[in-house]
Amino acid sequence: MKKALKVKDTLDQRKKDHIVMALTSRVTLAQADGRFYYEPLLKSHPTSLTESPFLYGGKTLRHPIWVSSMTGGTAEAGVINKRLGQVCKEFGLGMGLGSCRIILDDNRYFKDFDIRKFTGDDVPLFANLGIAQVEQIHKADAWDKIDRLIKKLQADGLIIHINPLQEWLQPEGDPITQPPIATIKAALGQLKMPIIVKEVGQGMGPESLKALMKMPLEAIEFAALGGTNFSSLELQRQDGPRKNELENISRLGHSALDMVGFVNAIGSKPGQAIRCKKFIISGGITDFLDGYYLMHKINYPSIYGQASSFLSPARESYEALRSYVKTQIEGLTIAYNYLTVRND
């Protein structure tokens, strides 16, 4: 009898909630997401939040989510990276470290990047260097520096980030004296490890993508226009007329959807020798629906990456970060179960 009363009380409260909240829970047609067909009749509720595994750097991701490269070299960064590493282990996600330049020759900040003990050995973890630093290593024939970096971090490979606009606009920026594609080619010839290439907030046009897709890279990460923009960030660090006069440069680039279109067009042309066929779609990805949509629009195996979206909960606490990731996975599970991408 008590159980029956409890169920009745719960039902009564739910009905009262429905009455009170009905008028505030309307969704207008202007708010509708027109990217999908919603198919509610074809599947039951999923019994698991786990999707098909995804292979990167010889390691398996349980979910198609990548923690994109962020930060290092400060006390707060060490805490953030620890929490990100822990959440990658718990949920089987992949992660790229922030720029590791600061620990190439100096171990003072190594502890901020030393997170393999938190990720465990089963998830992909990639170190990260800028194209200017890799060019300098190439010219000095000092490739052993990168080998040592990978070994001491127990990383699975290297991300090379391409950032000519950032380096140009940064007061302390390093010169890039040869085309990045030549440096990447040299790295592939010298380094016996998986390499991912990414931009840092502007994205890449079709000719750059075509050149990369011909190379035996582990993956290409978009880091498209729409997310954190490091050209804008460098201008914000400055005062004076240069800041205002060059501001439009930060708006140059390509969105993730643009880049999906470029990749599909490149792959559809006959006679293309495509060697890199895996992608991390990042830049302007606000949530799981953006990720799901773009992963289903591209014609190649892909996962989606986020950086700043992880940053706020990671700064708050591990529980806040865990809750954020769990919600992303729950949303993805709903999407896989009930949504198909519209192509009309």
C-alpha positions, -999 to 999 in steps of 0.1 A, spaced: 0 0 0 28 25 9 45 18 -24 13 24 -43 8 57 -24 44 67 -32 39 60 -70 6 80 -69 22 109 -52 50 109 -78 25 108 -107 5 136 -91 36 158 -88 46 150 -124 12 160 -137 13 193 -116 47 200 -131 33 194 -166 6 219 -160 29 246 -145 56 242 -170 36 236 -202 36 272 -213 73 278 -205 83 246 -224 73 256 -259 98 252 -287 92 275 -317 98 265 -353 126 291 -354 143 271 -327 140 238 -345 173 221 -356 167 214 -393 199 193 -398 182 160 -388 153 137 -393 139 125 -360 128 89 -362 111 78 -329 95 46 -340 124 24 -351 145 17 -320 140 11 -283 159 29 -256 196 19 -259 209 -3 -231 244 11 -233 260 45 -239 289 29 -257 292 31 -294 316 14 -318 353 17 -309 375 42 -328 412 36 -333 437 64 -331 474 61 -324 471 24 -320 447 29 -291 410 24 -289 385 52 -280 352 40 -265 335 72 -276 342 95 -306 353 124 -285 388 140 -285 401 165 -259 418 190 -282 451 205 -272 449 233 -246 474 244 -220 505 238 -200 533 255 -181 513 270 -152 501 256 -118 465 258 -129 473 240 -162 487 211 -143 455 207 -124 434 210 -155 455 185 -174 453 160 -145 415 162 -145 413 159 -183 436 128 -182 414 113 -155 382 118 -175 398 104 -206 406 72 -186 371 69 -171 353 73 -204 378 61 -230 385 94 -248 416 106 -266 436 136 -258 461 160 -273 484 180 -249 489 217 -252 521 229 -268 550 210 -253 577 234 -265 583 246 -229 595 211 -219 616 203 -249 648 214 -232 637 222 -197 618 199 -172 608 227 -149 571 224 -160 572 187 -169 548 178 -141 520 198 -158 522 176 -189 531 143 -172 496 128 -173 500 93 -186 497 81 -149 462 97 -150 450 86 -184 463 50 -180 478 31 -209 447 23 -229 437 57 -244 456 77 -270 476 106 -257 495 129 -282 523 154 -275 521 187 -294 546 211 -310 542 240 -333 554 240 -369 580 267 -362 596 245 -335 595 214 -357 612 235 -385 640 245 -361 645 209 -351 646 199 -388 672 225 -396 694 215 -367 688 178 -375 678 174 -338 650 149 -343 661 131 -312 646 159 -291 611 149 -303 619 112 -297 629 120 -261 598 142 -256 575 114 -267 593 88 -245 593 109 -214 556 118 -218 548 81 -227 528 96 -256 515 77 -286 525 102 -312 529 139 -321 505 166 -331 521 193 -352 500 225 -351 501 248 -380 499 285 -370 515 309 -394 490 337 -386 494 333 -349 532 334 -352 531 364 -374 508 384 -351 524 373 -318 550 398 -306 573 370 -296 564 348 -326 589 326 -344 595 330 -381 584 302 -404 610 302 -432 598 273 -453 564 260 -463 549 239 -435 542 211 -459 580 206 -464 586 205 -426 558 179 -422 572 158 -450 606 159 -433 590 149 -399 573 119 -415 606 108 -429 625 111 -397 600 103 -369 588 67 -365 556 76 -347 520 85 -356 516 122 -365 485 143 -365 484 177 -382 461 205 -371 455 242 -375 449 265 -345 416 283 -352 414 294 -388 410 260 -404 425 250 -438 415 255 -474 411 227 -500 447 229 -514 462 225 -479 439 197 -471 447 179 -504 484 181 -497 479 166 -462 455 139 -474 483 126 -497 506 120 -467 507 90 -444 494 109 -413 476 93 -384 449 120 -388 441 155 -397 425 178 -371 404 207 -385 406 232 -356 384 252 -378 372 288 -376 345 291 -350 363 280 -319 392 294 -300 411 317 -324 447 322 -316 452 350 -341 425 370 -323 440 360 -289 474 374 -300 459 407 -311 440 410 -278 474 408 -260 485 440 -278 477 478 -276 479 504 -303 467 508 -339 481 474 -351 455 456 -329 425 473 -346 439 475 -381 447 438 -383 416 425 -365 399 414 -397 427 388 -402 413 368 -372 380 364 -392 397 347 -421 395 309 -425 371 281 -429 344 265 -408 343 228 -399 314 224 -423 334 241 -451 363 217 -444 340 186 -445 329 198 -479 365 203 -491 375 168 -478 346 151 -495 352 169 -528 389 159 -527 381 123 -520 355 121 -547 379 131 -575 392 101 -595 429 94 -593 435 110 -559 461 91 -539 445 95 -505 467 82 -477 453 99 -446 417 89 -441 410 98 -405 398 131 -392 393 150 -359 366 175 -365 371 205 -342 366 242 -342 332 256 -333 318 223 -320 294 235 -293 279 201 -284 272 165 -293 247 175 -320 274 195 -339 298 166 -335 272 139 -346 261 160 -376 296 167 -390 308 131 -383 279 119 -405 285 145 -432 322 136 -438 329 105 -460 357 93 -438 362 78 -403 361 107 -379 356 118 -343 350 153 -329 372 174 -307 365 202 -283 389 224 -263 373 254 -246 341 235 -238 362 212 -216 381 240 -201 354 256 -179 343 224 -161 379 212 -158 388 244 -140 358 240 -117 362 204 -104 366 168 -116 329 162 -108 319 192 -130 341 178 -158 328 143 -154 292 155 -155 299 174 -187 315 144 -205 287 121 -193 261 144 -207 279 146 -240 280 108 -243 243 106 -233 234 132 -260 255 113 -286 237 80 -277 203 97 -282 215 111 -316 228 77 -328 195 61 -318 169 85 -331 185 109 -356 195 107 -392 213 135 -410 193 153 -437 210 157 -471 183 178 -487 
